Amino acid sequence: MILSRRAPHRILFAALVGLAGCAGDDDGGPAAATGSSDGATLPADDSAGSTNATPSATPNDGETTASGESTGRGSDSAGETTTGSETTADDSTDSTGDPPSACADNWPQWNDGSDCGLPDIQVHQVSDNTFLLRQSLCSNFEAPFMYLLFGTQRVLLQDTGAGNIEIAAAVYSVIDDWLTANNQASIELVVVNSHGHGDHTQGNAMFQGQPNTVVVGTGVAAVSSFFGINNWPQETVQYDLGDRMLDIIAIPGHQSSHIAIYDHGENWLLTGDTLYPGRLYIADFPTYVESIARMVEHVADLPTCNVMGTHVEMTTTAGDDFPFGAVTHPSEHALQLTSSHLTELRDGVAAMAGAPVIEAHDDFIIYPL
Ligand SMILES: [Zn+2]
């Protein structure tokens, strides 16, 4: 851990982010979109991954956040509560925190923004049933990550990007390929957001009204209703994709309707903007502290391969972040973190004891607003 710091430019950043996607409690489309173009070459490495060209940049600044347009449950099993679910038994309750048998480890080289001829959306296949998508820095400096998790009955998309990309075309293309590979005729797509900030929800509207697609609203009421959370944020529930159980954990603090997802398929925890290698903007500090503790408790007895957020803002130098708004990320920190980062964050915010300050750790920066 490194000493607290509050350089003048950071104060300015704090003011700036108040206007950007990840600070306010509502939306706010980040600016700094630069031209995007269709791409050619794949990044080096890229073991299982492939990239998708999404050439035409259609600005999509429509406000998709406010409405609670939950189009309803994704058919039968949405929203079963924690305790009940029959299907939990196999891999969710017999774990004792042992190292998972199989963890994703084929991480790609993410585009660093230096070549804007690369595709707007980089698609990486993590495993047979899991895809990780990243919006390019060239199309928006927030460069958020999105997750596509396939079960046998439905596929869940977490987040839709910061706009200015053809995210729906990219996602449906992956789905089509998956259906072909699995000899399946169709699958329901459920679009949810890690939280309601604009840099994660701008593409929601592109999925509205599409066949076999449910778009969950972004407010607490819509999220609670869809997943069947009766006691927000204390109650954790499960959501079954079909032979793939997700635990939905309410984690307000960065933003009021933020959720984490523990995925029993990949044995990883999706933490959105609440924990990632970057500046962890905290709007409601006491609530955030409780949310981090809730996540730590939840995964205590679960195998946790990785802790996966939705941005990277740290460099590979410990404690060092890219300037706010940077559109290139040379020597970018890896996206994946571990459960030890989660406990480090818990202890870090708890130690502030009601007097939050900006504090840089090696792999993230606690950043109260
Ligand atoms: Zn955010």
Residues whose N, C-alpha, C, O or C-beta is under 5 A from the ligand:
A	BS01	ZN	G21 C22 H197 D273
